Amino acid sequence: MKAFEWTNPTTVNEAVKMLVASPGDIDEAPRPLAGGQDLLTTMKDYTSRPTRLVNLKNIRGLNKITLNARGLTIGTLVTLTELEEHAGVRKSFPGLAEAANSIATPQIRNLGTVGGNLCQRPRCWYFRLEEVICLKKGGSECYAASGENKYNAIIGGGPSYIVHPSDLAPVLLALGATVTVMGATGKRVIPLDKFFTLPTEGDIRRENVLKNEEIITEIHVPASPLAARSTYLKFKERESLDFAIASAAVAVRLAGRMVQDARIVLGGVAPVPWRVPAAEKFLVGKELKPDVLAEAAKIALADAQPLEKNAYKVPLAQTLVRRALAKAGGV
């Protein structure tokens, strides 16, 4: 791990000032520290080499959960455990509580934060190897494209084939969440579907639109009939401490047995949480019968273009979509 400066701001404005970086390698720019579960790992393997860490834990007000008629507001420093155990979240936003519960181990959830989960870096082993300078680290090639790509993207990939590792992001996207960020130029409120970026968009070395000096302060999930019938299903190789090979976040609104509205977002299969509006549109006006579930799942993966070693993700993700729809719909 490279030596770094440690700072302890007590306000968001102080933190922003401490994050302003001089021109140079983006991997050496100052970084905010919340739970540190991903950042410290990247520092240990030299994927990131920040010259300064800006500790956010002494800033008051960033660790609150507020639930009212307008919806749910989650401070960026709220831990995954606090989110999953919050009675109001479990009742009104069950899919979000399920997603938080699916992450890693209790020890990690006790430290990991909501903001950190959204901003964690890719888990591709080429990206995480110190000696490999892949496309995401300023090199000229995505080695996963023709190499060991069992865990890489089957949708939306190219020229980099990372998958986004967040479990909270698919559910939050399905529920229409926004993130509030503060930076040198003030506050921005960004819809979550505009927050993450594909490798073909913007800077290929980044996964979202945050600037170096910006930090997430809160996430807002609007009140919606969809939230009460939301769920999150995830397939992972190990029972604990593992990331999604594929996942599905689903939210539906029913009138009797008929679908009035639906949201489906895939995780673990694309460089961003991947919403599938064609499958959502297909479901409207239909009853969630087995043939309808199967067709919706098929449509959801219609754009898949697997690499040599990850075609198995297509039927796996289809199964998760089918089961998540059935669970959310109570069938």
QUINORDA-V681353 format. One record per residue. N is the residue number from 1. PHI is phi in radians with two decimals (none if undefined). Layout:
N_PHI, N_PHI
This chain:
1_none, 2_-1.32, 3_-1.08, 4_-2.55, 5_-1.54, 6_-1.93, 7_-2.24, 8_-2.27, 9_-1.18, 10_-1.98, 11_-2.35, 12_-1.11, 13_-1.06, 14_-1.09, 15_-1.07, 16_-1.06, 17_-1.07, 18_-1.30, 19_-1.62, 20_-1.12, 21_-1.89, 22_-1.35, 23_-0.98, 24_2.71, 25_-1.10, 26_-1.13, 27_-1.30, 28_-1.81, 29_-1.19, 30_-0.96, 31_-2.27, 32_-1.32, 33_-2.06, 34_-1.97, 35_-1.35, 36_1.36, 37_-1.17, 38_-1.72, 39_-1.02, 40_-1.14, 41_-1.14, 42_-1.15, 43_-1.23, 44_-1.15, 45_-1.73, 46_1.12, 47_-1.15, 48_-2.19, 49_-2.40, 50_-1.12, 51_-1.39, 52_-2.61, 53_-1.89, 54_-1.92, 55_-1.27, 56_-1.62, 57_-1.24, 58_-1.61, 59_-1.59, 60_-1.26, 61_1.61, 62_-1.63, 63_-2.11, 64_-1.86, 65_-1.99, 66_-2.14, 67_-2.20, 68_-2.58, 69_-1.12, 70_-1.40, 71_2.35, 72_-2.05, 73_-2.07, 74_-2.10, 75_-1.17, 76_-1.09, 77_-1.60, 78_-1.04, 79_-1.37, 80_-1.08, 81_-1.12, 82_-1.06, 83_-1.19, 84_-1.18, 85_-1.65, 86_-1.20, 87_-1.05, 88_-1.16, 89_-1.15, 90_-1.07, 91_-1.42, 92_-1.70, 93_-2.34, 94_-1.04, 95_-1.09, 96_-1.23, 97_-1.12, 98_-1.13, 99_-1.10, 100_-1.08, 101_-1.14, 102_-1.37, 103_-1.48, 104_0.85, 105_-2.08, 106_-0.97, 107_-1.08, 108_-1.23, 109_-1.14, 110_-1.20, 111_-1.89, 112_-1.12, 113_-1.97, 114_-1.12, 115_-1.09, 116_-1.14, 117_-1.12, 118_-1.25, 119_-1.82, 120_-1.16, 121_-1.51, 122_-1.08, 123_-1.74, 124_-0.92, 125_-1.22, 126_-1.19, 127_-1.11, 128_-1.47, 129_-1.45, 130_-1.00, 131_-1.41, 132_-1.72, 133_-1.77, 134_-1.52, 135_-1.02, 136_-1.23, 137_-1.96, 138_1.70, 139_-1.43, 140_-1.99, 141_-2.54, 142_-1.63, 143_-1.20, 144_-1.21, 145_-0.99, 146_-2.15, 147_-1.95, 148_-1.43, 149_-2.14, 150_-0.97, 151_-1.80, 152_-1.59, 153_-1.23, 154_-2.02, 155_-2.38, 156_1.24, 157_-1.41, 158_1.70, 159_-1.29, 160_-1.85, 161_-2.03, 162_-1.19, 163_-2.10, 164_-1.35, 165_-1.53, 166_-1.23, 167_-1.56, 168_-1.27, 169_-1.02, 170_-1.04, 171_-1.20, 172_-1.07, 173_-1.15, 174_-1.07, 175_-1.67, 176_1.28, 177_-1.23, 178_-2.19, 179_-2.04, 180_-1.77, 181_-2.18, 182_-2.07, 183_-2.56, 184_-1.10, 185_-1.74, 186_1.96, 187_-1.64, 188_-2.24, 189_-1.97, 190_-2.07, 191_-1.02, 192_-1.09, 193_-1.27, 194_-1.91, 195_-1.46, 196_-1.52, 197_-2.20, 198_-1.29, 199_-1.02, 200_-1.47, 201_-1.97, 202_1.10, 203_-1.56, 204_-1.11, 205_-1.48, 206_-2.04, 207_-1.99, 208_-2.65, 209_-1.61, 210_-1.07, 211_-1.50, 212_-0.95, 213_-1.65, 214_-1.75, 215_-2.31, 216_-1.30, 217_-1.83, 218_-2.80, 219_-2.13, 220_-2.04, 221_-1.99, 222_-1.19, 223_-1.09, 224_-2.77, 225_-1.04, 226_-1.17, 227_-1.08, 228_-1.17, 229_-1.93, 230_-1.99, 231_-2.69, 232_-2.44, 233_-2.09, 234_-2.46, 235_-1.90, 236_-2.41, 237_-1.25, 238_-1.89, 239_-1.13, 240_-2.30, 241_0.90, 242_-2.49, 243_-1.67, 244_-1.25, 245_-1.29, 246_-2.74, 247_-2.63, 248_-2.49, 249_-1.83, 250_-2.33, 251_-2.45, 252_-2.34, 253_-2.15, 254_-1.97, 255_-2.11, 256_1.20, 257_-1.82, 258_-1.62, 259_-1.38, 260_-1.64, 261_-2.72, 262_-2.66, 263_-2.31, 264_-2.32, 265_-2.29, 266_-1.64, 267_-2.14, 268_1.31, 269_-2.18, 270_-2.57, 271_-1.19, 272_-2.36, 273_-1.00, 274_-1.92, 275_-1.44, 276_-2.17, 277_-1.08, 278_-1.13, 279_-1.19, 280_-1.08, 281_-1.12, 282_-1.04, 283_-1.29, 284_-1.10, 285_1.50, 286_-2.00, 287_-1.52, 288_-1.39, 289_-1.60, 290_-0.95, 291_-1.20, 292_-1.20, 293_-1.04, 294_-1.12, 295_-1.21, 296_-1.06, 297_-1.13, 298_-1.12, 299_-1.12, 300_-1.05, 301_-1.87, 302_-1.09, 303_-1.61, 304_-1.12, 305_-2.31, 306_-1.09, 307_-1.46, 308_-1.03, 309_-2.01, 310_-2.27, 311_-1.10, 312_-1.05, 313_-1.17, 314_-1.15, 315_-1.11, 316_-1.11, 317_-1.15, 318_-1.05, 319_-1.10, 320_-1.12, 321_-1.08, 322_-1.06, 323_-1.24, 324_-1.16, 325_-1.09, 326_-1.11, 327_-1.18, 328_-1.12, 329_-1.47, 330_1.23, 331_-2.05
